[in-house]
């Protein structure tokens, strides 16, 4: 009779520490007229999930400025994840989706669809969010709204799956 061998245990995979950048697109916050609460809650939640924050900036809602910040984070700083907050609504200064689309290599529409689907369960106005998600080089970019509540709920609804997506991008 053969020897009973215990099944080989898979080596425990070390949890990857991902880097992140935060861009708040808000004229009021950039001018010092309003506190950037949504960016701060994002910073807290990302750190709480083990992300290393590489860059955090508050800028006006301007396509060129947003694109410059996105390219800096993706190409120079090489953050694994960039989350923007603000500029996803219907006002003329809400241009974050357009700026993001202008720098993405590939779209990841399921992320933004999931965010809207989850949000619609609580608030019908979420259908007015125009946020997009996609990939530039090896960086995942996600647009979130400016409301602290919506940022918190959106983040919590996607972060576990996003973590898996980041593992795939960075393999």
DSSP file (Angstrom, degrees, kcal/mol; ACC not computed):
  #  RESIDUE AA STRUCTURE BP1 BP2  ACC     N-H-->O    O-->H-N    N-H-->O    O-->H-N    TCO  KAPPA ALPHA  PHI   PSI    X-CA   Y-CA   Z-CA
    1    1 A X              0   0    0      0, 0.0     2,-0.1     0, 0.0     3,-0.1   0.000 360.0 360.0 360.0 145.0    0.0    0.0    0.0
    2    2 A X        -     0   0    0      1,-0.1     2,-0.2     3,-0.0     0, 0.0  -0.376 360.0 -96.6 -76.7 157.7    1.1    3.5   -0.8
    3    3 A X        -     0   0    0      1,-0.1     2,-0.7    -2,-0.1    -1,-0.1  -0.484  35.7-115.5 -72.5 141.7    1.9    6.0    1.9
    4    4 A X        -     0   0    0     -2,-0.2     2,-0.5    -3,-0.1    -1,-0.1  -0.691  36.2-166.3 -77.0 114.8   -0.9    8.4    2.8
    5    5 A X        -     0   0    0     -2,-0.7     2,-0.1     3,-0.0     3,-0.1  -0.890  19.3-124.0-107.2 133.9    0.4   11.8    1.9
    6    6 A X        -     0   0    0     -2,-0.5     3,-0.1     1,-0.1     0, 0.0  -0.449  41.6 -95.1 -67.9 144.0   -1.3   14.9    3.1
    7    7 A X        -     0   0    0     -2,-0.1     2,-0.2     1,-0.1    -1,-0.1  -0.335  46.2-102.1 -61.1 143.1   -2.4   17.2    0.3
    8    8 A X        -     0   0    0     -3,-0.1     2,-0.4     1,-0.1    -1,-0.1  -0.440  34.2-130.1 -66.8 134.6    0.2   19.9   -0.5
    9    9 A X        -     0   0    0     -2,-0.2     2,-0.2    -3,-0.1    -1,-0.1  -0.705  20.9-116.6 -86.0 137.0   -0.8   23.2    0.9
   10   10 A X        -     0   0    0     -2,-0.4     2,-0.1     1,-0.1     3,-0.1  -0.494  38.6-102.7 -66.9 138.0   -0.7   26.1   -1.5
   11   11 A X        -     0   0    0     -2,-0.2     2,-0.3     1,-0.1    -1,-0.1  -0.419  44.3-101.7 -61.9 138.2    1.9   28.7   -0.3
   12   12 A X        -     0   0    0      1,-0.1     2,-0.4    -2,-0.1    -1,-0.1  -0.449  36.5-126.3 -66.0 123.8    0.0   31.5    1.3
   13   13 A X        -     0   0    0     -2,-0.3     2,-0.2     1,-0.1    -1,-0.1  -0.563  22.2-122.1 -75.3 128.7   -0.1   34.4   -1.2
   14   14 A X        -     0   0    0     -2,-0.4     2,-0.3     1,-0.1    -1,-0.1  -0.501  29.1-110.8 -71.1 135.4    1.3   37.6    0.3
   15   15 A X        -     0   0    0     -2,-0.2     2,-0.2     1,-0.1    -1,-0.1  -0.523  33.1-127.7 -71.3 126.6   -1.2   40.4    0.2
   16   16 A X        -     0   0    0     -2,-0.3     2,-0.7     1,-0.0    -1,-0.1  -0.520  10.9-138.3 -74.7 136.9   -0.1   43.0   -2.3
   17   17 A X        -     0   0    0     -2,-0.2     2,-0.2    34,-0.0    34,-0.1  -0.883  24.4-158.4 -96.3 116.9    0.1   46.6   -1.1
   18   18 A X        -     0   0    0     -2,-0.7    34,-2.6    32,-0.1     2,-0.3  -0.621   8.1-131.7 -95.9 154.7   -1.3   48.8   -3.8
   19   19 A X  E     -a   52   0A   0     -2,-0.2    62,-1.6    32,-0.2    61,-0.6  -0.744  24.4-168.8-102.9 153.6   -0.6   52.5   -4.3
   20   20 A X  E     -ab  53  81A   0     32,-2.5    34,-3.2    -2,-0.3    35,-0.9  -0.969  14.0-157.1-142.5 155.5   -3.3   55.1   -4.9
   21   21 A X  E     -ab  55  82A   0     60,-2.1    62,-2.5    -2,-0.3     2,-0.4  -0.968  10.5-151.8-129.6 149.3   -3.8   58.6   -5.9
   22   22 A X  E     -ab  56  83A   0     33,-2.3    35,-2.4    -2,-0.3     2,-0.5  -0.982   8.7-173.6-125.0 130.4   -6.7   60.9   -5.2
   23   23 A X  E     -ab  57  84A   0     60,-2.1    62,-2.4    -2,-0.4     2,-0.6  -0.984   5.7-164.4-123.4 120.3   -7.9   63.8   -7.3
   24   24 A X  E     -ab  58  85A   0     33,-2.8    35,-3.0    -2,-0.5     2,-0.8  -0.925   4.4-161.4-102.2 121.2  -10.6   66.1   -6.1
   25   25 A X  E     +a   59   0A   0     60,-2.6     2,-0.3    -2,-0.6    35,-0.2  -0.857  37.6 132.0-103.5  99.4  -12.1   68.2   -8.9
   26   26 A X     >  -     0   0    0     33,-2.6     4,-2.5    -2,-0.8     5,-0.2  -0.918  46.2-157.5-153.7 119.7  -13.8   71.1   -7.2
   27   27 A X  H  > S+     0   0    0     -2,-0.3     4,-1.9     2,-0.2     6,-0.2   0.926  99.4  49.7 -61.3 -44.7  -13.7   74.8   -7.9
   28   28 A X  H  4>S+     0   0    0      1,-0.2     5,-2.3     2,-0.2     6,-1.0   0.912 114.6  42.4 -64.1 -43.8  -14.9   75.6   -4.4
   29   29 A X  H >45S+     0   0    0      4,-0.2     3,-1.2     1,-0.2    -1,-0.2   0.894 112.7  53.3 -70.4 -38.8  -12.4   73.4   -2.6
   30   30 A X  H 3<5S+     0   0    0     -4,-2.5    -1,-0.2     1,-0.3    -2,-0.2   0.844 110.3  48.6 -64.0 -32.5   -9.5   74.4   -4.9
   31   31 A X  T 3<5S-     0   0    0     -4,-1.9    -1,-0.3    -5,-0.2    -2,-0.2   0.430 116.5-114.6 -86.7   0.8  -10.2   78.1   -4.1
   32   32 A X  T < 5S+     0   0    0     -3,-1.2    -3,-0.2     2,-0.2    -2,-0.1   0.606  86.2 116.6  78.3  11.5  -10.3   77.3   -0.3
   33   33 A X  S   <S+     0   0    0     -5,-2.3     2,-0.3    -6,-0.2    -4,-0.2   0.627  77.7  28.7 -85.8 -14.0  -14.0   78.2   -0.1
   34   34 A X  S    S-     0   0    0     -6,-1.0    -2,-0.2    -7,-0.1    -1,-0.2  -0.998  84.6-110.3-148.9 140.5  -15.1   74.7    1.0
   35   35 A X        -     0   0    0     -2,-0.3     2,-1.6     1,-0.1     3,-0.2  -0.436  29.7-123.7 -67.8 142.6  -13.4   71.8    2.8
   36   36 A X     >  +     0   0    0      1,-0.2     4,-1.5    -7,-0.1     5,-0.1  -0.596  47.9 157.0 -88.7  77.2  -12.5   68.8    0.6
   37   37 A X  H  >  +     0   0    0     -2,-1.6     4,-2.3     1,-0.2    -1,-0.2   0.862  67.5  54.6 -71.7 -36.1  -14.4   66.2    2.7
   38   38 A X  H  > S+     0   0    0     -3,-0.2     4,-2.0   108,-0.2    -1,-0.2   0.902 109.2  47.6 -68.0 -39.5  -14.9   63.7   -0.1
   39   39 A X  H  > S+     0   0    0      2,-0.2     4,-2.4     1,-0.2    -1,-0.2   0.895 112.0  50.7 -65.0 -39.7  -11.1   63.5   -0.8
   40   40 A X  H  X S+     0   0    0     -4,-1.5     4,-2.3     2,-0.2    -2,-0.2   0.895 109.8  48.7 -66.8 -39.9  -10.4   63.1    2.9
   41   41 A X  H  X S+     0   0    0     -4,-2.3     4,-2.7     2,-0.2    -1,-0.2   0.887 111.1  51.5 -68.4 -36.1  -12.8   60.3    3.4
   42   42 A X  H  X S+     0   0    0     -4,-2.0     4,-2.9     2,-0.2     5,-0.3   0.931 109.1  50.4 -61.9 -45.2  -11.4   58.6    0.3
   43   43 A X  H  X S+     0   0    0     -4,-2.4     4,-2.3     1,-0.2     5,-0.2   0.931 112.6  46.8 -58.3 -46.0   -7.9   58.9    1.8
   44   44 A X  H  X S+     0   0    0     -4,-2.3     4,-2.4     1,-0.2    -2,-0.2   0.936 114.2  46.3 -61.2 -48.3   -9.1   57.4    5.1
   45   45 A X  H  X S+     0   0    0     -4,-2.7     4,-1.3     2,-0.2    -2,-0.2   0.890 112.7  49.6 -66.4 -39.6  -10.9   54.5    3.4
   46   46 A X  H  <>S+     0   0    0     -4,-2.9     5,-2.6     2,-0.2     3,-0.5   0.941 112.9  46.3 -64.2 -46.9   -8.0   53.7    1.1
   47   47 A X  H ><5S+     0   0    0     -4,-2.3     3,-1.8    -5,-0.3    -2,-0.2   0.902 108.6  56.7 -60.9 -40.1   -5.5   53.7    3.9
   48   48 A X  H 3<5S+     0   0    0     -4,-2.4    -1,-0.2     1,-0.3    -2,-0.2   0.800 106.4  50.6 -61.7 -28.8   -7.9   51.6    6.0
   49   49 A X  T 3<5S-     0   0    0     -4,-1.3    -1,-0.3    -3,-0.5    -2,-0.2   0.282 127.8 -98.2 -92.8   9.2   -7.9   49.0    3.2
   50   50 A X  T < 5S+     0   0    0     -3,-1.8    -3,-0.2     1,-0.3     2,-0.2   0.547  73.7 144.9  92.1   7.5   -4.1   48.9    3.1
   51   51 A X      < -     0   0    0     -5,-2.6     2,-0.6    -6,-0.2    -1,-0.3  -0.534  46.2-133.9 -79.0 146.0   -3.4   51.3    0.2
   52   52 A X  E     -a   19   0A   0    -34,-2.6   -32,-2.5    -2,-0.2     2,-0.6  -0.900  19.9-135.6 -97.0 120.4   -0.4   53.6    0.2
   53   53 A X  E     +a   20   0A   0     -2,-0.6   -32,-0.2   -34,-0.2     3,-0.1  -0.675  27.8 174.2 -81.1 118.1   -1.4   57.1   -0.8
   54   54 A X  E     +     0   0A   0    -34,-3.2     2,-0.3    -2,-0.6   -33,-0.2   0.703  65.3   5.4 -94.3 -24.2    1.2   58.4   -3.3
   55   55 A X  E     -a   21   0A   0    -35,-0.9   -33,-2.3     2,-0.0     2,-0.4  -0.965  52.6-176.9-164.6 139.5   -0.5   61.7   -4.2
   56   56 A X  E     +a   22   0A   0     -2,-0.3     2,-0.4   -35,-0.2   -33,-0.2  -0.956  16.6 171.2-144.5 121.2   -3.6   63.7   -3.3
   57   57 A X  E     -a   23   0A   0    -35,-2.4   -33,-2.8    -2,-0.4     2,-0.5  -0.981  24.8-151.8-136.9 146.0   -4.5   66.9   -5.1
   58   58 A X  E     +a   24   0A   0     -2,-0.4     2,-0.3   -35,-0.2   -33,-0.2  -0.978  31.3 164.0-114.6 121.2   -7.4   69.3   -5.1
   59   59 A X  E     -a   25   0A   0    -35,-3.0   -33,-2.6    -2,-0.5   -29,-0.2  -0.895  39.1 -92.6-134.5 161.4   -7.8   71.1   -8.4
   60   60 A X        -     0   0    0     -2,-0.3     2,-2.0   -35,-0.2   -33,-0.1  -0.270  51.5 -92.0 -68.1 162.6  -10.5   73.1  -10.2
   61   61 A X  S    S+     0   0    0    -36,-0.1     2,-0.4     4,-0.1    -1,-0.1  -0.545  77.6 135.6 -76.4  80.4  -13.0   71.5  -12.6
   62   62 A X     >  -     0   0    0     -2,-2.0     4,-2.7     1,-0.1     5,-0.3  -0.997  55.4-139.1-134.6 126.8  -10.9   72.0  -15.7
   63   63 A X  H  > S+     0   0    0     -2,-0.4     4,-2.7     1,-0.2     5,-0.2   0.907 103.2  47.4 -53.8 -48.7  -10.3   69.3  -18.3
   64   64 A X  H  > S+     0   0    0      1,-0.2     4,-2.4     2,-0.2    -1,-0.2   0.912 113.4  47.1 -62.3 -43.7   -6.6   70.2  -18.9
   65   65 A X  H  > S+     0   0    0      2,-0.2     4,-2.1     1,-0.2    -1,-0.2   0.904 113.6  48.2 -65.4 -41.2   -5.8   70.3  -15.1
   66   66 A X  H  X S+     0   0    0     -4,-2.7     4,-2.5     2,-0.2    -2,-0.2   0.924 112.6  48.5 -65.3 -43.7   -7.6   67.0  -14.5
   67   67 A X  H  X S+     0   0    0     -4,-2.7     4,-2.8    -5,-0.3     5,-0.2   0.902 109.3  52.8 -64.2 -40.7   -5.8   65.3  -17.4
   68   68 A X  H  X S+     0   0    0     -4,-2.4     4,-2.3    -5,-0.2    -1,-0.2   0.924 111.6  46.4 -58.6 -44.8   -2.4   66.6  -16.2
   69   69 A X  H  X S+     0   0    0     -4,-2.1     4,-2.3     2,-0.2    -2,-0.2   0.903 112.8  49.8 -66.3 -40.9   -3.0   65.2  -12.8
   70   70 A X  H  X S+     0   0    0     -4,-2.5     4,-2.5     2,-0.2     5,-0.3   0.932 112.3  46.7 -63.2 -45.8   -4.2   61.8  -14.2
   71   71 A X  H  X>S+     0   0    0     -4,-2.8     4,-3.1     2,-0.2     5,-0.9   0.907 111.3  52.3 -64.1 -41.6   -1.2   61.5  -16.5
   72   72 A X  I  X>S+     0   0    0     -4,-2.3     5,-2.9    -5,-0.2     4,-1.1   0.940 113.6  43.5 -57.6 -48.1    1.2   62.4  -13.7
   73   73 A X  I  <5S+     0   0    0     -4,-2.3     6,-2.7     3,-0.2     5,-0.3   0.879 122.5  37.3 -67.6 -38.2   -0.4   59.7  -11.4
   74   74 A X  I  <5S+     0   0    0     -4,-2.5    64,-0.3     4,-0.2    -2,-0.2   0.920 128.9  26.4 -80.9 -45.5   -0.5   57.1  -14.1
   75   75 A X  I  <5S+     0   0    0     -4,-3.1    -3,-0.2    -5,-0.3    -2,-0.1   0.868 132.4  25.0 -91.9 -40.2    2.7   57.7  -16.1
   76   76 A X  I  <<S+     0   0    0     -4,-1.1    -3,-0.2    -5,-0.9    -4,-0.1   0.911 132.6  30.4 -94.2 -51.6    5.2   59.3  -13.7
   77   77 A X  S   <S-     0   0    0     -5,-2.9    -4,-0.2    -6,-0.2    -3,-0.2   0.777  90.8-148.0 -79.5 -26.9    4.1   58.2  -10.2
   78   78 A X        -     0   0    0     -6,-0.5    -4,-0.2    -5,-0.3   -59,-0.2   0.895  22.3-175.1  60.0  44.9    2.7   54.9  -11.5
   79   79 A X        -     0   0    0     -6,-2.7   -59,-0.2     1,-0.1    -1,-0.2  -0.405  26.1-139.7 -65.2 146.6   -0.1   54.6   -8.9
   80   80 A X  S    S+     0   0    0    -61,-0.6    60,-2.5     1,-0.2     2,-0.4   0.846  86.7  24.0 -74.8 -35.0   -2.0   51.4   -9.2
   81   81 A X  E     -bc  20 140A   0    -62,-1.6   -60,-2.1    58,-0.2     2,-0.5  -0.997  61.9-170.3-136.0 134.2   -5.3   53.1   -8.5
   82   82 A X  E     -bc  21 141A   0     58,-3.1    60,-2.5    -2,-0.4     2,-0.5  -0.994   7.9-170.8-123.4 125.0   -6.5   56.7   -9.1
   83   83 A X  E     -bc  22 142A   0    -62,-2.5   -60,-2.1    -2,-0.5     2,-0.3  -0.966   4.0-162.9-115.7 127.7   -9.8   57.7   -7.7
   84   84 A X  E     -bc  23 143A   0     58,-2.7    60,-2.5    -2,-0.5     2,-0.4  -0.784   1.0-161.4-102.4 152.3  -11.3   61.1   -8.6
   85   85 A X  E     +bc  24 144A   0    -62,-2.4   -60,-2.6    -2,-0.3    60,-0.2  -1.000  51.9  19.0-133.5 135.3  -14.1   62.8   -6.7
   86   86 A X  S    S+     0   0    0     58,-1.5    58,-0.1    -2,-0.4   -60,-0.1  -0.022  80.9  73.7  95.2 159.1  -16.3   65.5   -8.1
   87   87 A X        +     0   0    0    -62,-0.1     9,-1.5     9,-0.1    10,-0.7   0.711  63.6 111.3  76.6  22.5  -17.1   66.8  -11.5
   88   88 A X        +     0   0    0      8,-0.2    42,-2.9     7,-0.1    43,-0.2   0.352  56.9  85.1-108.7   5.4  -19.4   63.9  -12.6
   89   89 A X  S    S-     0   0    0     40,-0.2    40,-0.0    41,-0.1     7,-0.0   0.164  91.7 -86.8 -91.8-151.7  -22.7   65.8  -12.6
   90   90 A X  S    S+     0   0    0      3,-0.0    39,-0.0     5,-0.0    -1,-0.0   0.488  81.9 110.9-102.5  -6.9  -24.6   67.9  -15.2
   91   91 A X  S >  S-     0   0    0      1,-0.1     3,-1.6     2,-0.1    -2,-0.0  -0.272  80.0-111.2 -70.8 161.4  -23.2   71.4  -14.6
   92   92 A X  T 3  S+     0   0    0      1,-0.3    -1,-0.1     3,-0.0    -2,-0.0   0.779 118.4  53.3 -62.9 -27.1  -21.0   73.0  -17.2
   93   93 A X  T 3  S+     0   0    0      1,-0.1     2,-1.4   -31,-0.0    -1,-0.3   0.481  81.1 100.2 -87.6  -2.5  -17.9   72.7  -14.9
   94   94 A X    <   +     0   0    0     -3,-1.6     4,-0.1     1,-0.2    -1,-0.1  -0.674  39.9 136.6 -84.1  90.5  -18.5   69.0  -14.3
   95   95 A X     >  +     0   0    0     -2,-1.4     4,-2.4     1,-0.1     5,-0.2   0.222  24.2 110.5-123.9  11.7  -15.9   67.7  -16.8
   96   96 A X  H  > S+     0   0    0     -9,-1.5     4,-2.6     1,-0.2     5,-0.2   0.900  80.1  51.0 -60.1 -42.3  -14.1   64.9  -14.9
   97   97 A X  H  > S+     0   0    0    -10,-0.7     4,-2.9     1,-0.2    -1,-0.2   0.920 111.3  48.3 -61.7 -40.8  -15.6   62.1  -17.2
   98   98 A X  H  > S+     0   0    0      2,-0.2     4,-1.5     1,-0.2    -1,-0.2   0.914 112.6  48.2 -64.3 -42.1  -14.5   63.9  -20.3
   99   99 A X  H  < S+     0   0    0     -4,-2.4     4,-0.5     2,-0.2    -1,-0.2   0.915 113.5  47.8 -62.9 -42.7  -11.0   64.5  -18.9
  100  100 A X  H >X S+     0   0    0     -4,-2.6     3,-1.5     1,-0.2     4,-1.3   0.926 108.8  52.5 -66.2 -45.5  -10.7   60.8  -17.9
  101  101 A X  H 3< S+     0   0    0     -4,-2.9    -1,-0.2     1,-0.3    -2,-0.2   0.836 103.1  61.5 -58.9 -31.9  -11.9   59.5  -21.3
  102  102 A X  T 3< S+     0   0    0     -4,-1.5    -1,-0.3     1,-0.2    -2,-0.2   0.653 113.1  33.4 -70.8 -16.0   -9.3   61.7  -22.9
  103  103 A X  T <4 S+     0   0    0     -3,-1.5    -1,-0.2    -4,-0.5    -2,-0.2   0.523  92.2 108.1-116.4  -8.3   -6.4   59.8  -21.2
  104  104 A X     <  -     0   0    0     -4,-1.3    32,-0.3    -3,-0.2     3,-0.1  -0.407  45.5-165.8 -74.5 145.9   -7.7   56.2  -20.9
  105  105 A X  S    S+     0   0    0     30,-2.8     2,-0.3     1,-0.3    31,-0.2   0.788  80.4  13.4 -90.0 -39.2   -6.3   53.4  -23.0
  106  106 A X  E    S-D  135   0A   0     29,-2.1    29,-3.3    31,-0.0    -1,-0.3  -0.989  76.2-125.7-139.9 145.2   -9.2   51.0  -22.2
  107  107 A X  E     -D  134   0A   0     -2,-0.3    27,-0.3    27,-0.3     3,-0.1  -0.570  10.5-167.2 -88.2 155.2  -12.6   51.4  -20.6
  108  108 A X    >>  +     0   0    0     25,-2.7     3,-1.4    -2,-0.2     4,-0.7  -0.566  19.7 165.3-133.7  67.6  -13.9   49.4  -17.6
  109  109 A X  H 3>  +     0   0    0      1,-0.3     4,-2.5     2,-0.2     5,-0.2   0.754  63.2  72.2 -63.8 -26.4  -17.6   50.3  -17.8
  110  110 A X  H 3> S+     0   0    0      1,-0.2     4,-2.3     2,-0.2    -1,-0.3   0.821  93.2  56.9 -59.3 -30.8  -18.7   47.6  -15.4
  111  111 A X  H <> S+     0   0    0     -3,-1.4     4,-2.3     2,-0.2    -1,-0.2   0.962 110.9  40.5 -65.6 -51.1  -17.2   49.5  -12.5
  112  112 A X  H  X S+     0   0    0     -4,-0.7     4,-2.4     1,-0.2    -2,-0.2   0.859 114.1  54.3 -67.5 -34.2  -19.2   52.7  -13.1
  113  113 A X  H  X S+     0   0    0     -4,-2.5     4,-2.8     2,-0.2    -1,-0.2   0.915 109.1  48.4 -63.3 -41.8  -22.3   50.6  -13.9
  114  114 A X  H  X S+     0   0    0     -4,-2.3     4,-2.8    -5,-0.2     5,-0.2   0.902 110.0  52.0 -64.8 -41.1  -22.0   48.8  -10.6
  115  115 A X  H  X S+     0   0    0     -4,-2.3     4,-2.4     2,-0.2    -2,-0.2   0.937 113.6  43.3 -60.6 -46.8  -21.6   52.1   -8.7
  116  116 A X  H  X S+     0   0    0     -4,-2.4     4,-2.6     2,-0.2    -2,-0.2   0.910 113.1  52.1 -66.6 -41.4  -24.7   53.5  -10.3
  117  117 A X  H  X S+     0   0    0     -4,-2.8     4,-0.8     2,-0.2    -2,-0.2   0.946 112.6  44.9 -59.2 -48.5  -26.7   50.3   -9.8
  118  118 A X  H >< S+     0   0    0     -4,-2.8     3,-0.9     1,-0.2     4,-0.3   0.932 114.9  48.4 -61.6 -45.7  -25.8   50.2   -6.1
  119  119 A X  H >X S+     0   0    0     -4,-2.4     4,-2.3     1,-0.2     3,-1.7   0.842 101.7  62.9 -65.1 -34.7  -26.5   53.9   -5.6
  120  120 A X  H 3< S+     0   0    0     -4,-2.6    -1,-0.2     1,-0.3    -2,-0.2   0.752  90.4  68.4 -63.5 -23.1  -29.9   53.7   -7.4
  121  121 A X  T << S+     0   0    0     -3,-0.9    -1,-0.3    -4,-0.8    -2,-0.2   0.737 116.4  24.6 -65.7 -20.8  -31.1   51.3   -4.7
  122  122 A X  T <4 S+     0   0    0     -3,-1.7     2,-0.3    -4,-0.3    -2,-0.2   0.666 132.5  23.3-114.7 -26.7  -30.9   54.3   -2.3
  123  123 A X    ><  -     0   0    0     -4,-2.3     3,-1.8     1,-0.1    -1,-0.3  -0.903  53.0-155.5-151.9 114.0  -31.3   57.4   -4.4
  124  124 A X  G >  S+     0   0    0     -2,-0.3     3,-1.5     1,-0.3     4,-0.1   0.742  91.8  72.1 -63.7 -21.7  -32.8   57.8   -7.9
  125  125 A X  G >  S+     0   0    0      1,-0.3     3,-2.1     2,-0.2    -1,-0.3   0.656  74.8  83.2 -67.9 -13.5  -30.7   60.9   -8.5
  126  126 A X  G X  S+     0   0    0     -3,-1.8     3,-2.2     1,-0.3    -1,-0.3   0.774  73.8  74.2 -60.5 -24.8  -27.7   58.7   -8.9
  127  127 A X  G <  S+     0   0    0     -3,-1.5    -1,-0.3     1,-0.3    -2,-0.2   0.673  86.4  64.8 -63.2 -13.5  -28.7   58.1  -12.5
  128  128 A X  G <  S+     0   0    0     -3,-2.1     2,-0.3    -4,-0.1    -1,-0.3   0.509  76.1 109.2 -85.9  -5.0  -27.5   61.6  -13.2
  129  129 A X    <   -     0   0    0     -3,-2.2   -40,-0.2    -4,-0.1   -13,-0.0  -0.563  47.1-171.8 -73.6 132.5  -23.9   60.6  -12.4
  130  130 A X        +     0   0    0    -42,-2.9    -1,-0.1    -2,-0.3   -41,-0.1   0.200  30.9 145.9-108.4  13.8  -21.7   60.5  -15.5
  131  131 A X        -     0   0    0    -43,-0.2     2,-0.3   -19,-0.1   -15,-0.1  -0.133  28.4-163.0 -55.7 146.9  -18.6   59.0  -13.9
  132  132 A X        -     0   0    0     12,-0.1    11,-2.1   -20,-0.0     2,-0.3  -0.817   6.2-152.8-125.5 166.5  -16.5   56.6  -16.0
  133  133 A X  E     + E   0 142A   0     -2,-0.3   -25,-2.7     9,-0.2     2,-0.3  -0.990  27.4 131.9-139.8 148.1  -13.8   54.0  -15.2
  134  134 A X  E     -DE 107 141A   0      7,-2.3     7,-3.5    -2,-0.3     2,-0.4  -0.973  44.2 -90.1-174.3-172.5  -10.9   52.7  -17.2
  135  135 A X  E     -DE 106 140A   0    -29,-3.3   -30,-2.8    -2,-0.3   -29,-2.1  -0.962  18.2-172.3-124.7 133.6   -7.3   51.8  -17.4
  136  136 A X  E >  S- E   0 139A   0      3,-2.4     3,-2.4    -2,-0.4     2,-0.3  -0.990  72.9 -48.6-121.6 119.4   -4.3   53.9  -18.5
  137  137 A X  T 3  S-     0   0    0     -2,-0.5   -62,-0.1     1,-0.3   -63,-0.0  -0.406 125.3 -21.8  53.6-114.5   -1.2   51.8  -18.8
  138  138 A X  T 3  S+     0   0    0     -2,-0.3     2,-0.5   -64,-0.3    -1,-0.3   0.024 117.7  99.6-111.3  26.2   -1.2   49.8  -15.5
  139  139 A X  E <   - E   0 136A   0     -3,-2.4    -3,-2.4    30,-0.0     2,-0.5  -0.945  61.6-144.4-118.6 131.5   -3.4   52.2  -13.5
  140  140 A X  E     -cE  81 135A   0    -60,-2.5   -58,-3.1    -2,-0.5     2,-0.4  -0.817  17.3-161.5 -91.7 129.6   -7.1   51.8  -12.9
  141  141 A X  E     -cE  82 134A   0     -7,-3.5    -7,-2.3    -2,-0.5     2,-0.4  -0.946   9.2-178.2-115.2 131.2   -9.0   55.1  -12.9
  142  142 A X  E     -cE  83 133A   0    -60,-2.5   -58,-2.7    -2,-0.4     2,-0.5  -0.994  16.2-147.0-132.1 127.6  -12.4   55.5  -11.2
  143  143 A X  E     -c   84   0A   0    -11,-2.1     2,-0.3    -2,-0.4   -58,-0.2  -0.813  20.1-178.2 -91.6 128.2  -14.6   58.6  -11.1
  144  144 A X  E     -c   85   0A   0    -60,-2.5   -58,-1.5    -2,-0.5     7,-0.1  -0.866  28.9-104.7-118.4 158.4  -16.7   59.0   -8.0
  145  145 A X        -     0   0    0     -2,-0.3    -1,-0.1   -60,-0.2     9,-0.0  -0.024  29.9-112.6 -69.9-176.8  -19.2   61.9   -7.3
  146  146 A X  S    S+     0   0    0    -61,-0.2  -108,-0.2     4,-0.0     2,-0.2   0.667  80.7 105.8 -95.8 -17.2  -18.5   64.6   -4.8
  147  147 A X     >  -     0   0    0      1,-0.1     4,-2.7  -109,-0.1     5,-0.2  -0.436  66.7-140.8 -66.5 130.9  -21.0   63.8   -2.1
  148  148 A X  H  > S+     0   0    0      1,-0.2     4,-2.6     2,-0.2     5,-0.2   0.912 102.9  50.3 -58.3 -44.1  -19.3   62.3    1.0
  149  149 A X  H  > S+     0   0    0      1,-0.2     4,-2.7     2,-0.2     5,-0.2   0.934 112.8  45.4 -61.3 -46.3  -22.1   59.8    1.4
  150  150 A X  H  > S+     0   0    0      2,-0.2     4,-2.6     1,-0.2     5,-0.2   0.859 111.9  52.2 -67.9 -35.0  -22.0   58.7   -2.2
  151  151 A X  H  X S+     0   0    0     -4,-2.7     4,-2.7     2,-0.2     5,-0.2   0.951 112.4  45.9 -62.3 -48.5  -18.2   58.4   -2.1
  152  152 A X  H  X S+     0   0    0     -4,-2.6     4,-2.3    -5,-0.2    -2,-0.2   0.940 116.9  43.2 -60.5 -49.4  -18.4   56.2    1.0
  153  153 A X  H  X S+     0   0    0     -4,-2.7     4,-1.7     2,-0.2    -1,-0.2   0.901 115.1  49.0 -66.2 -41.2  -21.2   54.0   -0.4
  154  154 A X  H  X S+     0   0    0     -4,-2.6     4,-1.0    -5,-0.2    -2,-0.2   0.940 112.1  48.6 -62.8 -47.5  -19.6   53.8   -3.9
  155  155 A X  H >X S+     0   0    0     -4,-2.7     4,-2.2    -5,-0.2     3,-0.9   0.936 112.1  47.7 -58.8 -49.2  -16.2   52.8   -2.5
  156  156 A X  H 3< S+     0   0    0     -4,-2.3     4,-0.4     1,-0.2    -1,-0.2   0.818 108.0  56.7 -64.3 -30.1  -17.6   50.2   -0.2
  157  157 A X  H 3< S+     0   0    0     -4,-1.7    -1,-0.2    -5,-0.2    -2,-0.2   0.718 122.1  22.5 -74.9 -19.4  -19.7   48.7   -3.0
  158  158 A X  H <X S+     0   0    0     -4,-1.0     4,-2.6    -3,-0.9     3,-0.5   0.613  92.0  94.3-120.5 -16.2  -16.7   48.1   -5.3
  159  159 A X  H  X S+     0   0    0     -4,-2.2     4,-2.4     1,-0.2     5,-0.2   0.824  84.5  52.3 -61.1 -38.3  -13.5   47.9   -3.3
  160  160 A X  H  > S+     0   0    0     -4,-0.4     4,-1.2     1,-0.2    -1,-0.2   0.927 115.9  40.9 -63.9 -42.2  -13.3   44.1   -2.9
  161  161 A X  H  > S+     0   0    0     -3,-0.5     4,-2.2     2,-0.2    -2,-0.2   0.869 112.0  56.4 -71.5 -36.2  -13.7   43.5   -6.6
  162  162 A X  H  X S+     0   0    0     -4,-2.6     4,-2.6     1,-0.2     5,-0.2   0.898 101.8  56.9 -61.4 -40.2  -11.4   46.4   -7.5
  163  163 A X  H  X S+     0   0    0     -4,-2.4     4,-1.7    -5,-0.2    -1,-0.2   0.918 107.8  47.4 -58.0 -43.4   -8.7   44.8   -5.4
  164  164 A X  H  X S+     0   0    0     -4,-1.2     4,-1.7     1,-0.2    -1,-0.2   0.910 110.4  52.7 -63.7 -42.5   -8.9   41.7   -7.5
  165  165 A X  H  X S+     0   0    0     -4,-2.2     4,-2.2     1,-0.2    -2,-0.2   0.885 106.7  52.7 -60.8 -39.2   -8.9   43.8  -10.7
  166  166 A X  H  X S+     0   0    0     -4,-2.6     4,-2.3     1,-0.2    -1,-0.2   0.877 105.1  55.2 -65.2 -36.8   -5.7   45.5   -9.5
  167  167 A X  H  < S+     0   0    0     -4,-1.7     4,-0.3    -5,-0.2    -1,-0.2   0.895 109.8  47.3 -61.2 -38.1   -4.1   42.1   -9.0
  168  168 A X  H >< S+     0   0    0     -4,-1.7     3,-0.8     1,-0.2    -2,-0.2   0.898 112.0  48.8 -70.1 -40.9   -4.9   41.3  -12.6
  169  169 A X  H 3< S+     0   0    0     -4,-2.2    -2,-0.2     1,-0.2    -1,-0.2   0.890 115.1  44.3 -64.9 -39.5   -3.6   44.6  -14.0
  170  170 A X  T 3<        0   0    0     -4,-2.3    -1,-0.2     1,-0.2    -2,-0.2   0.347 360.0 360.0 -93.4   6.9   -0.3   44.4  -12.0
  171  171 A X    <         0   0    0     -3,-0.8    -1,-0.2    -4,-0.3    -2,-0.1   0.519 360.0 360.0 -63.0 360.0    0.5   40.7  -12.7
